Amino acid sequence: NDPFFLWLHYFDPHNPYYAPQEFRGRFKDSPYHAEVAYVDNQIGRLLEGLRMLDLDENTVIALTADHGEGLDEHGEPTHSYFVYNSTMRVPLILWAPEQLKGGNRISSLARTIDILPTVLELLGVEAPPEIDGQSLLPLIEDTGNPEDRSAYGEATRFAATFSLPTLRFLRKGNWKYIHKTNPELYNLKEDPNELTNLASRHPERVLEMREELEALIVGLE
C-alpha cells in the first residue's frame, strides 16, 4: 500500500554463458542468446507478479543494462575492452501506463544518466538541481531537441589490467569520437557498425569533439 522502490540485478546474460537446460536446448548455437531468453523469461515472471498484485498499472518500470556484449565484433569476445556500439549501446524500455502510450520507439540518443530524471518526472518528483542527465519525456513526447545532449562512455579493462589510459568516447548526434593515440571518428547514421574511420577526413570535427570531451572530463573531476 505504500510507495516502493525495487532494484533487481539480473546478472545473466554474462560470461560464462550457461543458461538453464531448457534455454540451452532452444539456442544450441548461441549460449549467449540462451541466457538472453532466460532473463527475458524471468522478467516476464516479475511482470506477471505485478499484475497479480494489481500493481502493474501504477508502477513505473525501467529496463536497461550496463553494457552489451562484443560477440567477436571488432575482435572483442566479451566487453569492457573497447567502446564500440556492440557493447556501449544498451536497451532502455520504459513502462508507465498512466503517463506513456505503449508501443512507441524513440530513435533519439538517450543515456543512462537520463533515466533518473525521467523516472522522477513520471512520478511527479522534482529532480535535485545538481542531478546529471535530462528527462527523456520531451523526446518521448516529440517536444525536445535531440541534438542538445552529448553522450559519454568509457572502457576500463586496459586501464585496470595494464595501467593504460581509460578508453573514452563522445557521441553527439550521429557522430562518435573515440579518444586514443590514433583517434577514431564514425558517422553512425551511415556506418552503424563503425567500420569506416573518418578521423583523417574530418580533422576539424575530431578537434571539436576532443575539446568537448576534455571539458566534460574536467567538469566531472
ZISUL-V379728 format. One record per backbone hydrogen bond with DSSP energy under -1.0 kcal/mol. NH is the residue of the N-H (numbers start at 1). CO is the residue of the C=O. If there is no record, write none. Layout:
NH_CO ; NH_CO
//
This chain:
23_20 ; 24_20 ; 25_21 ; 27_23 ; 30_27 ; 34_30 ; 35_31 ; 36_32 ; 37_33 ; 38_34 ; 39_35 ; 40_36 ; 41_37 ; 42_38 ; 43_39 ; 44_40 ; 45_41 ; 46_42 ; 47_43 ; 48_44 ; 49_45 ; 50_46 ; 51_47 ; 52_48 ; 53_49 ; 54_51 ; 55_50 ; 61_95 ; 63_93 ; 68_87 ; 70_78 ; 71_77 ; 72_76 ; 73_70 ; 75_72 ; 76_73 ; 87_84 ; 88_84 ; 89_85 ; 93_63 ; 95_61 ; 99_96 ; 100_96 ; 114_111 ; 115_112 ; 118_114 ; 119_115 ; 120_116 ; 121_117 ; 122_118 ; 123_119 ; 125_120 ; 131_128 ; 140_136 ; 141_137 ; 143_138 ; 144_138 ; 148_145 ; 151_171 ; 153_169 ; 155_167 ; 157_80 ; 160_156 ; 161_157 ; 162_158 ; 163_159 ; 164_158 ; 167_155 ; 169_153 ; 170_177 ; 171_151 ; 172_175 ; 175_172 ; 176_186 ; 177_170 ; 178_184 ; 179_168 ; 184_178 ; 186_176 ; 188_174 ; 191_187 ; 194_191 ; 198_185 ; 202_198 ; 206_202 ; 207_203 ; 208_204 ; 209_205 ; 210_206 ; 211_207 ; 212_208 ; 213_209 ; 214_210 ; 215_211 ; 216_212 ; 217_213 ; 218_214 ; 219_215 ; 220_216 ; 221_217
//
